[in-house]
Amino acid sequence: MTDEYAELERLARRFPVARGRFAKGALQRTLLELDQTSKLIEAKPNKRRKPQETTKIYRDLVDHQRDLIGQVDVLLLHGMAVDADLATVAGYLRRTQYVAAHAEDLASRAHGAIEQVSDALAELAEFTGVMQSRLDRRIDDTERRLARLEARMDRVEAQLAADRSLDRILARWRDGSTYDGLPWTYAVTLLAYEVFAGPVGNYEMVTGDIDHYRMKLTAEVLAAGTPWDSRRPPQDVVSAAAGELGSGKFATQVSEWLGAGLPTELDGVRGELVTALRDRISGAVVNAVGEPRLTGEGFLELVVHEQAETVLEQRKKVWPSDREAHEAG
């Protein structure tokens, strides 16, 4: 195990959002190196190169492609770890295929029986047609009922997984296993992203219910108290939090976990308040937050909403077909 990997494992146990950010960053670097090597080859395709130079260029290209495959595997494994409900989607597809095959078999056998009766008893053709229409309606009705049942099952399974995930994440946060040593402002912001990056966010994607777990997470965190009750300008809140966090390597890591250094297609669009918290410690220009004065509760509600929306946007980009399938069901 390399020192870099050991450091990642240590950080991931304390700050679970670190693993996903590391994987995205590594993928971004590999894609850049692959692009640079490809451009070198394409720049002068007819140029006669020394055998050693040609060998090095193609070796670099192969290495970059191998790194890319490795990073994609890491992202896939990470996705499986943080989103247990991918198994639910796969199960849904398997059940749907079974229902479709079963219905097709029923229809095929029914048509065969009708043809036999028609050939043997022509005088019963009209009666058979009526019975076939009734059978088709029954099959259609059964398929609709099965589709509704599948949708309800998916919702129940998604909610069970979300409940388990939320309870586990909150338990680790309450006992100080995660996000310890961070200012409350940054701790709850990262906590919100961790929650919605897993099965809780999948529940919102599957059901369209974006209120239940946002309100529940806010209530659970508020039960532990907030650092301030009076209303404060958002800029003051951001400045105070950044001052408490300080500067240096740790502050840089926190800004990366909030999306610093990643293109939009790998991270998504962060909300105004989360962006201000990130930019304040990453040295970027901090735009004004168009919000009124915030209490501690108001701050929490806003960052939970912004982080949940960021994750929901990410999911819609990656799995649009799943979302459309659930909505159609």
VENGI-V740986 format. One record per run of one state. SS is the DSSP state (H for helix, E for strand, L for the rest). FROM is the first residue (numbers start at 1). LEN is the number of residues. If there is no record, write none. Layout:
# VENGI-V740986
ss:SS from:FROM len:LEN
ss:SS from:FROM len:LEN
This chain:
# VENGI-V740986
ss:L from:1 len:2
ss:H from:3 len:12
ss:L from:15 len:2
ss:H from:17 len:27
ss:L from:44 len:7
ss:H from:51 len:32
ss:L from:83 len:3
ss:H from:86 len:35
ss:L from:121 len:1
ss:H from:122 len:53
ss:L from:175 len:9
ss:H from:184 len:13
ss:L from:197 len:2
ss:H from:199 len:9
ss:L from:208 len:4
ss:H from:212 len:11
ss:L from:223 len:9
ss:E from:232 len:1
ss:L from:233 len:1
ss:H from:234 len:12
ss:L from:246 len:3
ss:H from:249 len:9
ss:L from:258 len:6
ss:H from:264 len:4
ss:L from:268 len:4
ss:H from:272 len:11
ss:L from:283 len:11
ss:E from:294 len:1
ss:L from:295 len:1
ss:H from:296 len:23
ss:L from:319 len:1
ss:H from:320 len:9
ss:L from:329 len:1
